[in-house]
Protein backbone atom coordinates (compact mmCIF):
# COMPACT_ATOMS: atom_id res chain seq x y z
CA UNK A 1 0.00 0.00 0.00
CA UNK A 2 1.25 3.45 -0.88
CA UNK A 3 0.83 5.66 2.18
CA UNK A 4 -0.90 9.02 1.98
CA UNK A 5 -1.64 11.59 4.64
CA UNK A 6 -5.37 12.20 4.34
CA UNK A 7 -5.80 14.79 7.10
CA UNK A 8 -3.58 16.87 9.34
CA UNK A 9 -4.03 19.51 12.00
CA UNK A 10 -1.57 21.56 14.02
CA UNK A 11 -2.49 21.17 17.68
CA UNK A 12 0.02 23.08 19.80
CA UNK A 13 3.76 23.64 20.00
CA UNK A 14 5.29 21.11 17.58
CA UNK A 15 2.44 18.61 17.83
CA UNK A 16 0.47 17.61 14.77
CA UNK A 17 -2.46 15.22 14.48
CA UNK A 18 -2.11 13.05 11.37
CA UNK A 19 -4.45 10.62 9.64
CA UNK A 20 -3.36 8.15 6.96
CA UNK A 21 -5.16 6.23 4.22
CA UNK A 22 -4.46 2.95 6.07
CA UNK A 23 -6.57 4.14 9.02
CA UNK A 24 -3.65 5.03 11.29
CA UNK A 25 -4.03 8.32 13.11
CA UNK A 26 -2.58 10.10 16.09
CA UNK A 27 -0.32 12.87 17.34
CA UNK A 28 3.32 13.31 16.37
CA UNK A 29 5.68 15.72 18.15
CA UNK A 30 8.17 17.13 15.65
CA UNK A 31 10.41 18.87 18.20
CA UNK A 32 13.34 16.46 17.57
CA UNK A 33 12.84 16.32 13.78
CA UNK A 34 13.49 19.98 12.94
CA UNK A 35 17.12 19.95 11.87
CA UNK A 36 18.84 20.69 8.59
CA UNK A 37 18.63 23.71 6.31
CA UNK A 38 15.01 23.16 5.23
CA UNK A 39 13.60 22.33 8.67
CA UNK A 40 15.53 24.65 11.03
CA UNK A 41 13.25 27.61 10.11
CA UNK A 42 10.28 25.55 11.34
CA UNK A 43 11.54 25.96 14.91
CA UNK A 44 9.69 29.29 14.64
CA UNK A 45 6.26 28.20 15.88
CA UNK A 46 4.57 30.86 13.77
CA UNK A 47 5.96 29.21 10.62
CA UNK A 48 5.53 25.64 11.93
CA UNK A 49 1.85 26.22 12.68
CA UNK A 50 1.23 27.14 9.01
CA UNK A 51 1.48 23.50 7.88
CA UNK A 52 -1.04 22.39 5.28
CA UNK A 53 -2.08 19.14 3.68
CA UNK A 54 -0.93 19.02 0.06
CA UNK A 55 -3.31 16.68 -1.76
CA UNK A 56 -1.01 16.39 -4.77
CA UNK A 57 1.96 15.28 -2.66
CA UNK A 58 -0.29 13.44 -0.16
CA UNK A 59 1.69 14.84 2.78
CA UNK A 60 2.08 17.94 4.91
CA UNK A 61 3.96 20.97 3.64
CA UNK A 62 5.04 24.37 4.96
CA UNK A 63 5.24 27.77 3.26
CA UNK A 64 9.05 27.60 3.11
CA UNK A 65 8.85 24.53 0.84
CA UNK A 66 9.56 21.94 3.53
CA UNK A 67 7.70 18.62 3.35
CA UNK A 68 8.10 15.16 4.82
CA UNK A 69 7.48 11.82 3.13
CA UNK A 70 4.27 10.10 4.25
CA UNK A 71 6.26 6.95 5.04
CA UNK A 72 8.51 8.90 7.42
CA UNK A 73 5.50 10.51 9.09
CA UNK A 74 3.83 7.12 9.46
CA UNK A 75 6.96 5.74 11.09
CA UNK A 76 7.08 8.70 13.50
CA UNK A 77 3.45 8.07 14.40
CA UNK A 78 4.12 4.41 15.11
CA UNK A 79 7.14 5.31 17.25
CA UNK A 80 5.06 7.84 19.20
CA UNK A 81 2.51 5.10 19.87
CA UNK A 82 5.21 2.73 21.10
CA UNK A 83 5.25 0.37 18.13
CA UNK A 84 7.95 -0.33 15.62
CA UNK A 85 7.36 -0.27 11.89
CA UNK A 86 8.57 -3.47 10.27
CA UNK A 87 9.33 -3.35 6.54
N, C-alpha and C positions, 0 to 999 in steps of 0.2 A: 504494500500500500504506500502510495506517495502521500506524505504528510502535508497538511495545509493548516494554517491557523485560520479558524473561521470566525473568531470573535476575540476582542482584546479590549481591556479597559485599565487605565492607570488608576490605581487605588490611592496610594500615599507613598511618600518618600520614593524609593526605587522599586516598589512593589507593583506588579502588573498581574491582573487576572487574565489567563489565556484559555481558549477553548480550541480543540483540534477536531479535525474531521473523523478521527477514530473514536471520538467520545471522551477522550481525556480532557480534563479541565482542572484548573487550580491556580494558585498564586505562586509566582516566581519573584524572588528578590534579586535584582540585578546589581546590587552594590559591589560585589566582587568581580563582576564581568566587564566593568567599564574601564578598560585599559587599551592602550594603542591609540594611534593618531585619530582614527575615526570615532572612537567611543569616549575618549577623555572629555570632550566638550559636553557629553551627556551627564557629567557629574553636576552640571548646573541643573538643578531640579526644574527650573522654568523651561529649559529646553527638553529635558527628559520627559516631562509631563505632556509634551506635545506629540507623543507617539500616536500613530494611526495605523489602521489595518489597510494594507495595500492588497486589493483583491486580484491584481494581476500577478504580483509576486507571491501571494498567499502567505504573507508574513507581516510582521510589524516593521514600520519604518519611522524615521525621524526627519525633521526638516533639513538637517545637515547632510542628508544622504545616507546615514547609517541604517543598516538593516541586519537582521540575524536570520540564518537559515532555520526553517521550521523544525528540521531534525535536531538542531542544537537546542532550540527552545523546548522541544519535547523532552530531550534528555535532561535539561535543567529542571523541568517540571517533575520528572520522575525522581530525580535526586532530592528535590525539596520534599517529596512525599515519602522519602526513605526507601525507594526501590531503585534497583539498578536496571538500566536498559541493556538487554542482551541482543547483540546483532548476529 
